[in-house]
């Protein structure tokens, strides 16, 4: 069910891979010094916007029934913890020693105790420094999950907290210092948009869902192309373009699949299943591949555009191996630990097992 969202998660993850491969690896003078495909992937970071919107949707869809049910809090927190932390800690444990053994692999801050301890527990940092570079987004995810837990602990208190938080997030430009610029960042609006989509779909049938999804795709990628080829976007413009585009896309896709109007290819759904592993693994894999390519002087014989594609495919392939060897067994273990959870909740979580 909702394979279309899994497929979109795959595409969002691939966007992030393309963004890092182009701007953070191939463009660096120490590697290749240019972007083989120009600026077209410069908006790939917006894959994160889609992930945030989807997280808000999934949490609201799965756990609205748990509002004001404190007994459900333990199960909720365990599922969120086991989803994010154990696979992340495996990657963290592999990468951290590398920065100590080969300091030139990092920027320098990775070896500071304050940095790697915050990174270990995904605690926010004023400059968003992390040992695992992409973990800054997980910090926002964890904060949202904890805040959402208040709704489960006490529905009325949670509603009040979310109302105040939403107002503060909308007033984001007035909060320009840490920790307020983290707590009330515009990035949180993506989660709120996803929650709103879940509420709308629960109450109403969306007409012309495929057209709605198409409008969302047009907004998202239209914003991306403008961003890549014309100028950087303000925080508000990113929210409206990427966040709103993602929300409209999710709304249309969910309704279309409910009506049996969409069936994405299985390989794309599979990559959606592995998207968290892709997100965690792709950058170290790309970095290592670039170092090997330069050391072997392969770039002197193979066109950069072909190298780029090979690096992206290899990074995704390594991520899939990590998914099967590490992430999937961890999730299986976590489910065994909570077998006593009531059947409907487990079934619902299985439906969206990879989407949060």
C-alpha positions as CSV (number, residue, x, y, z in Angstrom):
1,X,0.0,0.0,0.0
2,X,1.1,3.5,-0.8
3,X,4.0,2.3,-3.0
4,X,3.9,5.6,-4.8
5,X,5.2,7.3,-1.6
6,X,7.9,4.8,-1.4
7,X,8.8,5.5,-5.0
8,X,9.0,9.2,-4.2
9,X,11.2,8.5,-1.2
10,X,13.5,6.7,-3.6
11,X,13.6,9.7,-6.0
12,X,14.1,12.1,-3.1
13,X,17.1,10.1,-1.8
14,X,18.5,9.9,-5.3
15,X,18.2,13.7,-5.6
16,X,20.3,14.1,-2.5
17,X,22.9,11.7,-3.9
18,X,23.1,13.6,-7.1
19,X,23.4,16.9,-5.3
20,X,26.3,15.7,-3.2
21,X,28.0,13.9,-6.1
22,X,27.8,17.0,-8.2
23,X,28.4,19.9,-5.8
24,X,30.3,18.2,-2.9
25,X,32.5,15.7,-4.7
26,X,33.0,16.3,-8.5
27,X,33.1,20.1,-8.1
28,X,35.9,20.1,-5.6
29,X,39.3,21.0,-7.1
30,X,41.0,18.2,-5.1
31,X,38.9,15.7,-7.0
32,X,37.6,16.7,-10.5
33,X,37.1,20.4,-10.3
34,X,33.8,20.7,-12.2
35,X,30.2,19.5,-12.4
36,X,29.9,17.1,-15.3
37,X,26.2,18.0,-15.9
38,X,26.4,21.7,-14.9
39,X,24.1,23.1,-12.2
40,X,21.1,20.9,-12.9
41,X,21.5,18.9,-9.6
42,X,22.1,22.0,-7.5
43,X,18.6,21.8,-6.1
44,X,19.0,18.1,-5.0
45,X,19.1,19.1,-1.4
46,X,15.3,19.6,-1.7
47,X,14.9,15.9,-1.4
48,X,15.2,16.6,2.4
49,X,12.1,18.8,2.1
50,X,10.1,15.9,0.7
51,X,11.4,13.6,3.5
52,X,10.2,16.1,6.2
53,X,6.8,16.6,4.6
54,X,6.4,12.8,4.4
55,X,7.4,12.3,8.0
56,X,4.8,14.8,9.1
57,X,2.2,13.0,7.0
58,X,3.1,9.5,8.3
59,X,3.2,10.5,11.9
60,X,-0.2,12.1,11.7
61,X,-1.7,9.2,9.6
62,X,-0.4,6.5,11.9
63,X,-0.7,8.0,15.3
64,X,-3.6,10.4,15.3
65,X,-5.6,7.6,17.0
66,X,-3.0,7.6,19.8
67,X,-3.5,11.2,20.8
68,X,-4.1,11.4,24.6
69,X,-3.2,7.7,25.0
70,X,-0.1,7.7,27.3
71,X,0.2,3.9,27.1
72,X,1.0,4.2,23.4
73,X,4.0,6.5,24.0
74,X,6.5,3.7,24.8
75,X,5.7,1.8,21.6
76,X,5.8,5.1,19.6
77,X,9.2,6.1,21.0
78,X,10.7,2.7,20.6
79,X,9.7,2.5,16.9
80,X,11.1,5.9,16.2
81,X,14.3,5.2,18.2
82,X,14.9,1.8,16.5
83,X,14.2,3.3,13.1
84,X,16.8,6.0,13.3
85,X,19.5,5.4,15.9
86,X,20.9,1.9,15.5
87,X,21.7,2.1,11.8
88,X,23.0,5.6,12.3
89,X,25.2,4.5,15.2
90,X,26.8,1.8,13.0
91,X,27.7,4.4,10.4
92,X,28.9,6.8,13.1
93,X,31.1,4.1,14.7
94,X,32.8,3.4,11.3
95,X,33.3,7.0,10.3
96,X,34.5,8.6,13.6
97,X,37.7,6.5,13.9
98,X,38.6,7.5,10.4
99,X,38.7,11.2,11.3
100,X,41.2,10.4,14.1
101,X,43.3,8.0,12.0
102,X,43.3,10.1,8.9
103,X,42.5,13.7,9.9
104,X,42.7,15.1,6.4
105,X,39.5,13.2,5.6
106,X,37.6,15.7,7.7
107,X,37.3,19.4,8.2
108,X,38.7,19.4,11.7
109,X,35.7,19.8,14.0
110,X,34.8,16.0,13.8
111,X,37.4,15.2,16.5
112,X,36.1,17.7,19.1
113,X,34.4,15.9,22.0
114,X,31.6,18.5,22.0
115,X,30.9,17.7,18.3
116,X,31.0,14.0,18.3
117,X,29.0,13.6,21.6
118,X,26.3,15.8,20.2
119,X,26.4,13.9,16.9
120,X,26.2,10.6,18.7
121,X,22.8,11.5,20.3
122,X,21.6,13.7,17.4
123,X,21.6,16.7,19.7
124,X,21.5,20.1,17.8
125,X,24.6,22.2,17.4
126,X,24.7,26.0,16.8
127,X,26.6,25.5,13.5
128,X,25.0,22.1,12.6
129,X,28.4,20.4,12.8
130,X,28.1,16.6,12.6
131,X,30.5,13.7,12.3
132,X,28.1,12.1,9.8
133,X,27.4,15.1,7.6
134,X,23.8,14.3,6.7
135,X,22.9,13.8,10.3
136,X,21.9,17.5,10.7
137,X,18.6,16.5,9.1
138,X,18.1,13.7,11.6
139,X,18.4,16.2,14.4
140,X,15.3,17.9,13.0
141,X,13.5,14.6,12.6
142,X,14.3,13.6,16.3
143,X,13.1,16.9,17.6
144,X,9.8,16.6,15.6
145,X,9.3,13.1,16.9
146,X,9.8,14.1,20.5
147,X,7.4,17.1,20.1
148,X,4.8,14.9,18.4
149,X,5.1,12.5,21.4
150,X,3.5,15.3,23.5
151,X,0.3,14.8,21.5
152,X,0.3,11.2,22.5
153,X,1.1,11.9,26.1
154,X,-1.6,14.5,26.5
155,X,-3.8,15.5,23.5
156,X,-4.9,18.9,24.8
157,X,-1.5,19.9,26.0
158,X,0.0,18.7,22.8
159,X,-2.4,20.7,20.7
160,X,-1.6,23.8,22.7
161,X,2.2,23.2,22.3
162,X,1.8,22.7,18.5
163,X,-0.3,25.8,18.2
164,X,2.3,27.9,19.9
165,X,5.1,26.2,18.1
166,X,3.5,26.8,14.7
167,X,3.1,30.5,15.5
168,X,6.7,30.8,16.5
169,X,7.9,28.9,13.4
170,X,5.9,31.3,11.2
171,X,7.7,34.1,13.0
172,X,11.1,32.5,12.2
173,X,12.9,35.6,10.9
174,X,12.7,37.2,14.4
175,X,14.6,34.3,15.9
176,X,18.2,34.7,14.7
177,X,20.3,33.1,17.4
178,X,20.7,29.6,18.8
179,X,18.7,27.7,20.1
180,X,15.7,29.7,18.8
181,X,16.7,29.5,15.2
182,X,16.7,25.7,15.5
183,X,13.6,25.3,17.5
184,X,11.6,27.6,15.2
185,X,13.3,27.1,11.9
186,X,11.2,27.3,8.7
187,X,12.3,23.7,8.1
188,X,9.8,22.6,10.7
189,X,7.0,23.9,8.4
190,X,7.6,20.9,6.2
191,X,6.5,18.6,9.0
192,X,3.5,20.8,9.7
193,X,2.5,20.7,6.0
194,X,2.7,16.9,6.0
195,X,0.5,16.7,9.1
196,X,-2.0,19.1,7.4
197,X,-2.1,16.8,4.3
198,X,-3.0,13.8,6.6
199,X,-5.8,15.7,8.2
200,X,-7.2,16.8,4.8
201,X,-7.1,13.3,3.4
202,X,-8.8,11.9,6.5
203,X,-11.7,14.4,6.1
204,X,-12.1,14.8,2.4
205,X,-11.7,13.0,-1.0
206,X,-9.3,14.9,-3.2
207,X,-10.7,15.4,-6.7
208,X,-8.5,14.7,-9.8
209,X,-5.7,13.2,-7.6
210,X,-3.3,12.5,-10.5
211,X,-3.6,16.1,-11.7
212,X,-3.1,17.2,-8.1
213,X,0.1,15.1,-7.9
214,X,1.2,16.5,-11.2
215,X,0.8,20.1,-9.9
216,X,2.9,19.2,-6.9
217,X,5.6,17.7,-9.1
218,X,5.5,20.9,-11.3
219,X,5.8,23.2,-8.3
220,X,8.7,21.1,-6.8
221,X,10.8,20.7,-9.9
222,X,9.9,24.1,-11.3
223,X,11.2,25.7,-8.1
224,X,14.3,23.4,-8.4
225,X,15.2,24.4,-11.9
226,X,14.7,28.1,-11.1
227,X,16.9,27.6,-8.0
228,X,19.6,25.8,-10.1
229,X,19.7,28.1,-13.1
230,X,18.7,31.6,-11.9
231,X,19.3,32.4,-8.3
232,X,19.4,31.0,-4.7
233,X,16.0,31.0,-2.9
234,X,15.2,32.6,0.4
235,X,14.1,30.4,3.3
236,X,10.4,31.4,2.7
237,X,10.7,30.7,-1.1
238,X,12.1,27.2,-0.4
239,X,9.3,26.5,2.0
240,X,6.7,27.6,-0.6
241,X,8.3,25.9,-3.5
242,X,9.8,22.7,-2.1
243,X,7.6,22.3,1.0
244,X,4.3,23.1,-0.6
245,X,5.1,21.3,-3.8
246,X,6.0,18.1,-1.7
247,X,2.7,18.5,0.3
248,X,0.6,18.8,-2.9
249,X,2.4,15.9,-4.4
250,X,1.9,13.6,-1.4
251,X,-1.8,14.6,-1.3
252,X,-2.4,13.6,-4.9
253,X,-0.3,10.4,-4.8
254,X,-2.0,9.1,-1.7
255,X,-5.5,9.7,-3.0
256,X,-4.6,8.3,-6.5
257,X,-3.2,5.1,-5.0
258,X,-6.2,4.7,-2.7
259,X,-8.3,4.7,-5.9
260,X,-6.1,2.3,-7.7
261,X,-4.9,4.9,-10.2
262,X,-1.2,4.6,-9.7
263,X,1.2,1.6,-9.6
264,X,4.9,2.6,-9.5
265,X,7.6,0.2,-10.7
266,X,8.8,-2.4,-8.2
267,X,12.4,-1.4,-8.4
268,X,11.6,2.1,-7.5
269,X,9.6,0.9,-4.5
270,X,12.6,-1.2,-3.5
271,X,14.9,1.8,-3.5
272,X,12.3,3.6,-1.4
273,X,12.6,0.8,1.1
274,X,16.4,1.3,1.2
275,X,16.2,5.1,1.2
276,X,17.4,5.6,4.8
277,X,20.5,3.5,4.1
278,X,21.1,5.4,0.9
279,X,20.8,8.6,2.9
280,X,23.3,7.5,5.5
281,X,25.8,5.7,3.3
282,X,26.0,7.6,0.0
283,X,28.3,10.4,1.0
284,X,31.1,8.4,2.6
285,X,30.8,6.0,-0.4
286,X,31.1,8.8,-2.9
287,X,34.1,10.3,-1.0
288,X,35.9,7.0,-1.0
289,X,35.1,6.3,-4.7
290,X,36.5,9.7,-5.6
291,X,39.7,9.1,-3.7
292,X,40.1,5.7,-5.3
293,X,39.5,7.2,-8.8
294,X,42.1,9.9,-8.3
295,X,44.6,7.5,-6.8
296,X,44.3,5.1,-9.8
297,X,44.1,8.1,-12.3
298,X,41.0,6.6,-13.8
299,X,39.7,10.1,-14.4
300,X,42.4,10.5,-17.1
301,X,40.8,7.7,-19.2
302,X,37.1,7.8,-18.5
303,X,34.9,10.9,-19.3
304,X,33.7,12.7,-16.2
305,X,30.1,12.3,-17.1
306,X,30.5,8.5,-17.2
307,X,32.5,8.5,-13.9
308,X,29.7,10.6,-12.3
309,X,27.1,8.0,-13.3
310,X,29.2,5.1,-12.1
311,X,29.9,6.8,-8.8
312,X,26.2,7.4,-8.2
313,X,25.3,3.9,-9.1
314,X,28.0,2.4,-7.0
315,X,27.1,4.6,-4.0
316,X,23.5,3.5,-4.2
317,X,24.6,-0.2,-4.6
318,X,26.7,0.0,-1.5
319,X,23.8,1.5,0.4
320,X,21.5,-1.3,-0.7
321,X,24.1,-3.8,0.7
322,X,24.1,-1.9,4.0
323,X,20.3,-2.0,4.1
324,X,20.2,-5.8,3.8
325,X,23.2,-6.4,6.1
326,X,22.5,-3.9,8.8
327,X,19.3,-1.9,8.6
328,X,16.9,-4.7,7.8
329,X,18.1,-7.0,10.6
330,X,18.0,-4.2,13.1
331,X,14.3,-3.5,12.2
332,X,13.5,-7.2,12.4
333,X,15.0,-7.3,15.9
334,X,13.1,-4.2,17.0
335,X,9.8,-5.7,15.9
336,X,10.6,-8.9,17.8
337,X,11.1,-6.8,20.9
338,X,7.6,-5.4,20.6
339,X,5.6,-8.4,19.5
340,X,3.2,-7.8,22.4
341,X,2.1,-4.6,20.7
342,X,-1.6,-4.8,19.6
343,X,-2.2,-6.3,16.1
344,X,-3.8,-3.2,14.4
345,X,-0.9,-0.9,15.4
346,X,1.7,-3.4,14.2
347,X,-0.1,-3.8,10.9
348,X,-0.3,-0.1,10.4
349,X,3.4,0.3,11.1
350,X,4.2,-2.5,8.6
351,X,2.3,-0.6,5.9
352,X,4.5,2.4,6.4
353,X,7.5,0.6,7.8
354,X,10.0,2.6,5.8
355,X,8.3,5.9,5.4
356,X,9.2,7.7,8.6
